[in-house]
Amino acid sequence: MAVAFGAQPVTAPGWTGRPKTDLALIDCDIHQSAKNPEVLLPYLPRVYQEQVKDQGLRMPGSGYFNVPKRAARTDLPTTPAGVNPGCDADHHDFTKLGDNYEALREAHLDPWNVGKALLTGNTTYGASVIPDPDFAAALCRAFNDWTLEHWAARDDRFIVGLSVSASDPQRAVEEIERLGEHPQVKAVVLGTGARLPYGNRYYHPIWRACAERGLPLVVHPGAEGSGMAGAPTGVGYPTYYIETRMARPQMAMAHAVSFIAEGVFEKYPTLKVLFDECDQFWAVGLMWHMDADWKSLREQTPWVKRLPSEYFVDHIRVGSQPMLEPENDEQFFMMLDAMHAEKTLVYSSDWPHWDWDDPATTFPKLPERLHKRVFAENARELFGL
Amino acid sequence: MAVAFGAQPVTAPGWTGRPKTDLALIDCDIHQSAKNPEVLLPYLPRVYQEQVKDQGLRMPGSGYFNVPKRAARTDLPTTPAGVNPGCDADHHDFTKLGDNYEALREAHLDPWNVGKALLTGNTTYGASVIPDPDFAAALCRAFNDWTLEHWAARDDRFIVGLSVSASDPQRAVEEIERLGEHPQVKAVVLGTGARLPYGNRYYHPIWRACAERGLPLVVHPGAEGSGMAGAPTGVGYPTYYIETRMARPQMAMAHAVSFIAEGVFEKYPTLKVLFDECDQFWAVGLMWHMDADWKSLREQTPWVKRLPSEYFVDHIRVGSQPMLEPENDEQFFMMLDAMHAEKTLVYSSDWPHWDWDDPATTFPKLPERLHKRVFAENARELFGL
């Protein structure tokens, strides 16, 4: 095996430098991408093949500058194939798809003993906020077929989050019915960017389809402030990319509150929701605030029968990337305790994005039991593995 | 003096039952209201008098049900005049304005030894998001004149936050120039509801006018999701009132990030901003997240020269109402520590709203120094008293 460079981080507060050999990690956020539209053509109906050839995937952009694609984390050497997995640029190039997988395997899956890795996509995060719901559904379908054939089939460590579009819930249900029984399909993925908070009854058919099959919903940043999604904050469009990153926890809060206030978890008691890449500690203040207000206002939402924090801890999970960095370990552990991390937190790497977190650098050294919960058991329960 | 019923709370985790005789409190959020349009008529130009007589103040409503106006906190007896100050209904009635002040004085200002109380208004919170900017400015002007004459003039404990409309920054500047030197005017107030995050350069003339006079900006919930403000979350309009309350910290986060990312505190180093009634602990995760991202992304906002948390601690203040309720005191104190409460937190009562916080029930027993910072010194520095 080539040098496992993911195991050689430059900064590593809790780093041991060695994976735990007795624990197969579960990584809840790995991105496979098909940004080159051509790869999806074989999976699309003729009418959309023609449209894509003519005008591309039409995924709406937000206009915010992300990070320089030609830059990369300096602690990540290039792979044997010359592709830097810390740089998003690699998987823009169809010809390097194979290398992309090889880099993932050599740098992350093998050396860190990753037993299961959730493919969350990203090519179709904007599907829900492009105007044509049939085209959006067709793109998701094509992306899912491509994912199963080109990713899931080549490594049984991969589990798949189905891409669906929320712009027609019935179409989303049909896709879950079509592929939800595939042995590697273990979740359904939507972007944070939305026209309505996800607790709204508009979406309930999708949640029912998820709940019936034990598929959790994964909400991942994508398309916020783009297309028909509207402004990515409650006070309009910010100016800079860093502001859009700070808006992610705000959107996670809005969706989480909506799920709870609309009684979704009473209606679908087996439904679970994972917020990936929205940071973590928003969960703490939100639970405290919701609980206090529920005591005064619960007559307005009588279907919310328990403390909101109880629904949160039972039904909502939060991904570890980007893991916030408290000023000291005492604060870190207090926050983990306050968010009930032993139930709510799962490890997510966000591979191969520039700010991905390898398992060694994500946390200070966790107590053994919490380590197992965060790196494996919470996710195993979430995905029914 | 009549019975000081505010001093007899039913639940009081840190309650002493007695005010500190050696510490005059500063309360950063007291609401005076002129919801009956008639009281403002004498202060309006003729054209707007006619419009208001014809169609009222035209403050946009959000359509969310708040709380039953006829309900009230059961631990608050009625005042001698028969008005329950825990119920918003009283100050809808012009004829009871006098009683409203008396209730405030007897229940809150006198017994709790409140030395200064910031009048933050609320009648005009929606001014910034109604279409006509000249009408909006005229309403704010009238409300300020009414406030100075009917509230500030009758009790020198009152300090005043000027109402302005952000829908024409030049008009807002003119109002600050007109009344900013009044000895009781100590702040400028805007609602959280906005068409653009408050760091945007569109608003900078207002911030310059504030900074030049040492007047902090107070951002208070109001008009979010109403009129031209757009959706109150980054994912659209929620369904229930409790969700709009949870959206307040989200909006505070978006505005705070915007101020920092746009370099407002570098441009106007004397500007301070107080977020009232948006809860508190959002500040913790936000500072950690901003600091981490700034290290990676600061090339995109080179005017942000220091760690974002340093701007936060130096320039942003957070009101204590509604004070979040951690699961235990250890968490409470750690959160206060993590948000740097000794600099950032000020006491706000939100009188006379149904969920107002008297000083005794707001906190567990604070250490002497922190008690002084939160209940008096932070606000004294903020308002230059």
Interface residues (C-beta under 8 A of the other chain):
Chain A: F65 V67 T192 G193 A194 R195 L196 P197 Y198 G199 N200 E224 G225 A229 G230 A231 P232 T233 G234 V235 G236 Y237 P238 T239 Y240 Y241 I242 E243 R245 M246 A247 P249 Q250 M251 M253 A254 H255 V257 S258 A261 E262 D279 Q280 F281 W282 V284 G285 L286 W288 H289 M290 D291 A292 D293 W294 S296 L297 Q300 T301 P322 L324 E325 P326 E327 E330 Q331 M334 D337 A338 W354 D355
Chain B: F65 V67 T192 G193 A194 R195 L196 P197 Y198 G199 N200 E224 G225 A229 G230 A231 P232 T233 G234 V235 G236 Y237 P238 T239 Y240 Y241 I242 E243 R245 M246 A247 P249 Q250 M251 M253 A254 H255 V257 S258 A261 E262 D279 Q280 F281 W282 V284 G285 L286 W288 H289 M290 D291 A292 D293 W294 S296 L297 Q300 T301 P322 L324 E325 P326 E327 E330 Q331 M334 D337 A338 W354 D355
